[in-house]
Each structure stands twice: as structure tokens, then as C-alpha cells.
Amino acid sequence: MKKYALTLLIGLFLNTLSAWADNTSEEISEETLVFTTLLYGNENDVPFHINSDNDWLDLTSINTVEINSLKKPENGVVRRWRVKSSYSDDTVAGQSTVQIKLRTDGVKIPIFTLPWSEGRRGWKESYSNWFQTDFEGHEPLLGDQSVSSVRLIAPPGSSSPGMIYKIELEAWDIKEIKAEEKIESIIQRASLNVIPEIKAVNPEPSDKNRTLEKRIPDSDQALSFALRFINSSLNGDLPAFYSSLSDTVYSLETGIGDSKFRVTPPGNNYSGLSLSDYTENYETKIYGYREYSEIFPQWTGDSRRWRPDRNTYLYHGSALKEGKEAILEDELLVFMCKQIEGEWKLIAIPE
């Protein structure tokens, strides 16, 4: 009976959120593909061999004229870039990914990272993270000259081979969110109307993020926080979701921060799933500063507006376990977190 009541209450909450989203969709989710070009994989290109033993390998020169001649987006519209790639990765064990860099004489070099996978050998087709040239994405993507480069990242000593078949570059214009007050309003209504009843049938600690201030932050605490955050998404607990976020949430790609209310809330109904279902299907891993700074040195560069410190941890929870099912869609499963004034907070996310 308790489970039925909890499911019903969460369903009512998600319906409220869905109705709010319908009323504000014109303000939040207008996305338009404005440009696409083939960087590699035309009829004259042969599959390009890569290996984790190598660093960056140059693929081909890029036609910067057609890319930089794109008309700038209108005010209130953000331009973001990503790549779509067909490739193969024969990493036998451990997590691996492919990165694509547009080496240019511009100030900011675009680097795109394809989804991490673990032990999933063979052909893949995936989209990368998003990249912005500046806060609004209005600056040109490249300088006058540019070359595409690629590398395969795998566990040290694995000597993993792979192939690049095709790389496409896309530009999307995304209308800025103009509904922060409405987001805060729906959070307040959810807190008043839904959460007290949920707590009545499924009690939880009143302050889910707080840890003893005398405890030194470590990876176990970071993992515990990350799983609590995932659980709030599964439960459709919007107040808990936003209270887990730092007031300013930074982009891992750009180092630029923005209000936590710009972070997309959980939008799917997972009332039939539990945290155990998630951990049974997905790897849940925490990486410390030394580990992620070696793989992504650009995250800690001196030129960034924000960069993680040694007390900031990277949570990676989107890689499927072998033979398991992808039960979550478009949820926030990769992020950085740290302890701020005695409370763990999510502080940075991919684009």
C-alpha cells in the first residue's frame, strides 16, 4: 500500500511538472539545427586507424571559411556545436572513449568527447558533448586555419586499437531559458503539495546532503552523494534535485557558470524503478583530481574562468555494465561534486 501511495504521489508530481513544461516549452526547448558539414568520411577517405598508445593524430584540414561564415545567432539564442561520429573501439577491459579536436589558430580550441564505454567492443555511432565558443556561442568556432585530430583514451598499458569511419560537425541554435521564476515557483509548489506526503510514506533524513563538517571529504562520501542525487531523479523529487545543486553550476567544457535553475530537471517517470535497478545496470565510479586531470587536462587549465580543485570529484555513472539494459534516458549521470560548507553539492556538468 505504501509503495502504491508513493507511486501515485510521484505520478501527480510529474504530471504537474509536465503541465508546467507544456506551458513554457516555447521559452525553453526551441532547438534548431542550422549547419552540418562532413569533417571526415567522404568517398575518398579510408577508415582511419587509431590506437590508445598514440597521442593526438591529425585527420585532415578543415574548410574554415564555410564554418566561420555562418550568420551569427540572434540575441537571446545560444549557438552550440557537437560532432557525430561513426567509429570502432576494441578496448577489451576498462573504460574508453574517443576525443576529436579541431586544432586551430583561434584562442579556444574545440575538443569533443564521445560517450565513455566499458568493454563494449565493435562499431559505434555516437554524439559528443556540446561546445560553445563563449557564453552565448556568438564568436567564430575556428581561426583561419584548422586541422581535425583524434585520439583514443583507454586504460594505461591496454594498447587498444580502433578506427574512425565518419565525423560530422553540427551547429545548433538554442533559445535561452527565460523561465527561472517559473522553475522556482514549481519547486515551491512541489515542496508544499507533494514532498510532505512522500516523506510520510517513505521517511528520509531531513537534510540529505549534509555530512559532519569534521569529516575530510573523500571518494566514499562523493559516491554516496552522487547516488542520493540519482535517487532524487528516479523519484521525480524536484526540490531534492535542485537543493543538491550548487547555486552556480559550471560547464565542464567551457568553465562558464550559470544559475542552477538553468539545469534541466528530470523529465521522465521512473516510478517503477529503484536505485538498486540503476546500480544493477550501470557502473558507478568516482574519479579524483589526479585521475581526471590527466585525461582531461583542459579542465584544469589556468585560462578557464572556473576549474576544479583537489577536493572536487568526478562521478561517472552512464556506462552500462556488460549485458545490461539502458533503463534511463537523457538523465544527468556524469557530473562533478564537492563539499561546500559541510554539504555535498553538484558543481559542474557536461554540456
C-alpha positions as semicolon CSV with decimal commas, in nm:
position;residue;x (nm);y (nm);z (nm)
1;M;0,000;0,000;0,000
2;K;0,285;0,238;0,086
3;K;0,454;0,167;-0,247
4;Y;0,127;0,234;-0,432
5;A;0,078;0,563;-0,247
6;L;0,434;0,673;-0,321
7;T;0,396;0,585;-0,690
8;L;0,069;0,777;-0,710
9;L;0,215;1,086;-0,541
10;I;0,520;1,088;-0,767
11;G;0,291;1,046;-1,068
12;L;0,090;1,351;-0,961
13;F;0,412;1,547;-0,915
14;L;0,540;1,454;-1,260
15;N;0,205;1,544;-1,416
16;T;0,232;1,888;-1,253
17;L;0,584;1,926;-1,389
18;S;0,470;1,808;-1,732
19;A;0,188;2,063;-1,737
20;W;0,433;2,338;-1,640
21;A;0,673;2,226;-1,913
22;D;0,393;2,233;-2,172
23;N;0,311;2,593;-2,079
24;T;0,673;2,708;-2,110
25;S;0,804;2,487;-2,390
26;E;0,823;2,779;-2,630
27;E;1,058;2,955;-2,390
28;I;1,278;2,660;-2,302
29;S;1,319;2,395;-2,571
30;E;1,345;2,563;-2,910
31;E;1,639;2,391;-3,081
32;T;1,728;2,428;-3,448
33;L;1,999;2,252;-3,648
34;V;2,148;2,538;-3,851
35;F;2,458;2,381;-4,003
36;T;2,624;2,046;-4,066
37;T;2,940;1,953;-4,250
38;L;3,139;1,636;-4,305
39;L;3,485;1,655;-4,145
40;Y;3,588;1,302;-4,238
41;G;3,437;1,007;-4,419
42;N;3,367;1,113;-4,776
43;E;3,400;0,870;-5,066
44;N;3,775;0,932;-5,092
45;D;3,852;0,875;-4,721
46;V;3,954;0,532;-4,594
47;P;3,894;0,417;-4,234
48;F;4,150;0,588;-4,011
49;H;4,345;0,369;-3,769
50;I;4,386;0,489;-3,409
51;N;4,542;0,334;-3,100
52;S;4,544;0,427;-2,733
53;D;4,925;0,410;-2,742
54;N;4,926;0,724;-2,957
55;D;4,854;1,083;-2,863
56;W;4,661;1,313;-3,100
57;L;4,671;1,204;-3,466
58;D;4,586;1,452;-3,743
59;L;4,300;1,353;-3,972
60;T;4,251;1,625;-4,231
61;S;4,238;2,001;-4,285
62;I;3,905;2,179;-4,233
63;N;3,725;2,425;-4,456
64;T;3,710;2,707;-4,203
65;V;3,554;2,956;-4,446
66;E;3,214;2,784;-4,467
67;I;3,207;2,727;-4,091
68;N;3,306;3,080;-3,987
69;S;3,083;3,245;-4,246
70;L;2,771;3,125;-4,068
71;K;2,538;3,407;-3,974
72;K;2,556;3,489;-3,604
73;P;2,253;3,383;-3,399
74;E;2,003;3,643;-3,288
75;N;2,007;3,792;-2,941
76;G;1,866;3,550;-2,687
77;V;1,983;3,249;-2,888
78;V;2,284;3,035;-2,791
79;R;2,487;2,852;-3,056
80;R;2,632;2,516;-2,957
81;W;2,846;2,273;-3,152
82;R;2,885;1,896;-3,138
83;V;3,012;1,611;-3,353
84;K;2,852;1,286;-3,461
85;S;3,097;1,006;-3,528
86;S;3,097;0,650;-3,658
87;Y;3,393;0,459;-3,515
88;S;3,510;0,131;-3,364
89;D;3,688;0,071;-3,036
90;D;3,839;-0,265;-2,944
91;T;3,922;-0,192;-2,582
92;V;3,887;-0,528;-2,404
93;A;3,869;-0,412;-2,042
94;G;3,819;-0,080;-1,866
95;Q;3,658;0,242;-1,978
96;S;3,748;0,406;-2,308
97;T;3,645;0,698;-2,522
98;V;3,740;0,881;-2,840
99;Q;3,813;1,255;-2,848
100;I;3,807;1,482;-3,153
101;K;3,994;1,813;-3,152
102;L;3,969;2,093;-3,406
103;R;4,324;2,225;-3,382
104;T;4,312;2,589;-3,485
105;D;4,492;2,920;-3,457
106;G;4,195;3,055;-3,261
107;V;4,218;3,128;-2,888
108;K;3,984;2,849;-2,779
109;I;4,039;2,501;-2,924
110;P;3,723;2,288;-2,955
111;I;3,756;1,938;-2,806
112;F;3,468;1,692;-2,834
113;T;3,443;1,377;-2,623
114;L;3,231;1,080;-2,731
115;P;3,045;0,876;-2,465
116;W;3,257;0,658;-2,240
117;S;3,206;0,284;-2,276
118;E;3,341;-0,016;-2,090
119;G;3,418;-0,343;-2,267
120;R;3,172;-0,267;-2,548
121;R;3,383;-0,358;-2,849
122;G;3,295;-0,301;-3,212
123;W;3,125;-0,038;-3,429
124;K;2,958;0,259;-3,263
125;E;2,779;0,576;-3,370
126;S;2,755;0,848;-3,107
127;Y;2,715;1,219;-3,042
128;S;2,973;1,414;-2,844
129;N;2,939;1,674;-2,570
130;W;2,837;2,029;-2,660
131;F;3,091;2,308;-2,717
132;Q;3,041;2,686;-2,702
133;T;3,293;2,947;-2,813
134;D;3,176;3,191;-2,545
135;F;2,884;3,246;-2,307
136;E;2,636;3,287;-2,596
137;G;2,831;3,099;-2,861
138;H;2,839;3,400;-3,092
139;E;3,214;3,401;-3,163
140;P;3,352;3,209;-3,466
141;L;3,430;2,845;-3,393
142;L;3,768;2,837;-3,568
143;G;4,056;3,057;-3,673
144;D;4,173;3,098;-4,031
145;Q;4,330;2,752;-4,038
146;S;4,226;2,430;-3,869
147;V;4,304;2,059;-3,867
148;S;4,091;1,782;-3,718
149;S;4,273;1,547;-3,481
150;V;4,163;1,237;-3,294
151;R;4,278;1,015;-3,009
152;L;4,159;0,702;-2,831
153;I;4,175;0,705;-2,449
154;A;4,190;0,366;-2,274
155;P;4,339;0,226;-1,951
156;P;4,721;0,257;-1,935
157;G;4,901;-0,038;-2,089
158;S;4,597;-0,172;-2,273
159;S;4,723;-0,080;-2,624
160;S;4,369;-0,067;-2,765
161;P;4,311;-0,022;-3,141
162;G;4,022;0,149;-3,312
163;M;3,901;0,300;-3,639
164;I;3,741;0,630;-3,740
165;Y;3,490;0,599;-4,023
166;K;3,299;0,924;-4,023
167;I;3,287;1,257;-3,837
168;E;3,017;1,521;-3,887
169;L;3,016;1,865;-3,726
170;E;2,680;2,017;-3,627
171;A;2,578;2,366;-3,514
172;W;2,256;2,412;-3,319
173;D;2,084;2,735;-3,219
174;I;1,909;2,703;-2,884
175;K;1,677;2,966;-2,745
176;E;1,780;3,080;-2,398
177;I;1,573;2,972;-2,099
178;K;1,356;3,258;-1,975
179;A;1,159;3,079;-1,707
180;E;1,374;3,073;-1,393
181;E;1,098;3,229;-1,182
182;K;0,852;2,967;-1,307
183;I;1,100;2,691;-1,222
184;E;1,139;2,825;-0,870
185;S;0,762;2,852;-0,841
186;I;0,702;2,490;-0,939
187;I;0,969;2,382;-0,691
188;Q;0,791;2,569;-0,413
189;R;0,454;2,422;-0,508
190;A;0,604;2,075;-0,523
191;S;0,757;2,123;-0,178
192;L;0,424;2,230;-0,030
193;N;0,192;1,989;-0,206
194;V;0,384;1,670;-0,271
195;I;0,700;1,618;-0,072
196;P;0,544;1,614;0,279
197;E;0,319;1,324;0,173
198;I;0,612;1,136;0,017
199;K;0,808;1,173;0,338
200;A;0,512;1,039;0,530
201;V;0,517;0,709;0,342
202;N;0,891;0,688;0,281
203;P;1,080;0,875;0,556
204;E;1,424;1,007;0,474
205;P;1,673;1,222;0,668
206;S;1,563;1,586;0,670
207;D;1,897;1,705;0,534
208;K;2,007;1,455;0,274
209;N;2,322;1,631;0,163
210;R;2,476;1,725;0,498
211;T;2,777;1,539;0,632
212;L;2,970;1,601;0,952
213;E;3,184;1,907;0,894
214;K;3,476;1,747;1,079
215;R;3,497;1,467;0,824
216;I;3,752;1,518;0,550
217;P;3,583;1,488;0,206
218;D;3,671;1,161;0,033
219;S;3,562;0,947;-0,260
220;D;3,322;0,737;-0,050
221;Q;3,130;1,046;0,057
222;A;3,129;1,171;-0,303
223;L;2,986;0,841;-0,427
224;S;2,721;0,840;-0,154
225;F;2,612;1,190;-0,253
226;A;2,607;1,100;-0,624
227;L;2,378;0,804;-0,563
228;R;2,144;1,015;-0,348
229;F;2,127;1,266;-0,633
230;I;2,046;0,989;-0,884
231;N;1,779;0,863;-0,646
232;S;1,614;1,206;-0,637
233;S;1,592;1,197;-1,018
234;L;1,437;0,849;-1,013
235;N;1,180;0,964;-0,757
236;G;1,094;1,280;-0,950
237;D;1,185;1,474;-0,635
238;L;1,238;1,818;-0,788
239;P;1,310;2,004;-0,462
240;A;1,576;1,747;-0,366
241;F;1,717;1,765;-0,720
242;Y;1,770;2,142;-0,709
243;S;1,881;2,153;-0,345
244;S;2,160;1,912;-0,445
245;L;2,294;2,167;-0,694
246;S;2,539;2,442;-0,612
247;D;2,389;2,789;-0,664
248;T;2,623;2,821;-0,963
249;V;2,671;2,516;-1,184
250;Y;2,969;2,521;-1,422
251;S;3,021;2,371;-1,766
252;L;3,298;2,111;-1,779
253;E;3,369;2,210;-2,138
254;T;3,385;2,589;-2,102
255;G;3,434;2,657;-1,732
256;I;3,148;2,907;-1,752
257;G;2,897;2,910;-1,467
258;D;2,524;2,972;-1,467
259;S;2,228;2,958;-1,228
260;K;2,138;2,612;-1,103
261;F;1,786;2,671;-1,234
262;R;1,923;2,652;-1,589
263;V;1,996;2,281;-1,532
264;T;1,733;2,064;-1,700
265;P;1,527;1,881;-1,435
266;P;1,443;1,509;-1,455
267;G;1,166;1,478;-1,711
268;N;1,083;1,107;-1,725
269;N;0,861;0,898;-1,499
270;Y;1,076;0,634;-1,330
271;S;0,822;0,542;-1,060
272;G;0,867;0,172;-1,141
273;L;1,245;0,186;-1,092
274;S;1,460;0,194;-0,780
275;L;1,817;0,295;-0,709
276;S;1,903;-0,076;-0,697
277;D;1,776;-0,112;-1,055
278;Y;2,010;0,168;-1,158
279;T;2,319;0,026;-0,984
280;E;2,246;-0,322;-1,123
281;N;2,259;-0,189;-1,480
282;Y;2,519;0,092;-1,466
283;E;2,875;0,131;-1,346
284;T;2,908;0,385;-1,064
285;K;3,258;0,528;-1,037
286;I;3,424;0,822;-0,867
287;Y;3,744;0,977;-1,002
288;G;3,975;1,202;-0,803
289;Y;4,152;1,515;-0,922
290;R;4,470;1,337;-1,030
291;E;4,281;1,083;-1,241
292;Y;4,052;1,317;-1,434
293;S;4,311;1,594;-1,474
294;E;4,541;1,351;-1,657
295;I;4,265;1,251;-1,900
296;F;4,113;1,600;-1,940
297;P;4,395;1,849;-1,875
298;Q;4,187;2,127;-2,033
299;W;3,953;2,116;-1,732
300;T;4,230;2,244;-1,506
301;G;4,387;2,499;-1,743
302;D;4,485;2,837;-1,600
303;S;4,290;3,026;-1,867
304;R;3,949;2,888;-1,756
305;R;3,707;3,103;-1,558
306;W;3,645;2,807;-1,327
307;R;3,841;2,490;-1,274
308;P;3,801;2,206;-1,024
309;D;4,027;2,185;-0,722
310;R;4,171;1,879;-0,548
311;N;3,860;1,843;-0,331
312;T;3,633;1,811;-0,635
313;Y;3,534;1,463;-0,755
314;L;3,408;1,340;-1,092
315;Y;3,116;1,096;-1,087
316;H;3,072;0,876;-1,396
317;G;2,756;0,669;-1,389
318;S;2,641;0,641;-1,751
319;A;2,842;0,336;-1,862
320;L;2,633;0,020;-1,889
321;K;2,751;-0,300;-1,729
322;E;2,812;-0,583;-1,974
323;G;2,486;-0,738;-2,093
324;K;2,271;-0,485;-1,905
325;E;1,990;-0,259;-2,025
326;A;1,981;0,120;-2,063
327;I;1,687;0,197;-1,835
328;L;1,742;0,575;-1,811
329;E;1,708;0,832;-2,089
330;D;1,883;1,170;-2,108
331;E;1,943;1,192;-1,733
332;L;2,232;1,362;-1,556
333;L;2,468;1,069;-1,487
334;V;2,807;1,242;-1,525
335;F;2,898;1,539;-1,306
336;M;3,144;1,689;-1,058
337;C;3,068;1,733;-0,691
338;K;3,238;1,871;-0,382
339;Q;3,166;1,957;-0,021
340;I;3,072;2,323;0,029
341;E;3,030;2,449;0,385
342;G;2,965;2,098;0,514
343;E;2,720;1,998;0,239
344;W;2,787;1,800;-0,076
345;K;2,677;1,977;-0,392
346;L;2,680;1,906;-0,764
347;I;2,902;2,180;-0,905
348;A;2,977;2,103;-1,274
349;I;2,815;1,913;-1,562
350;P;2,890;1,833;-1,928
351;E;2,727;2,048;-2,195
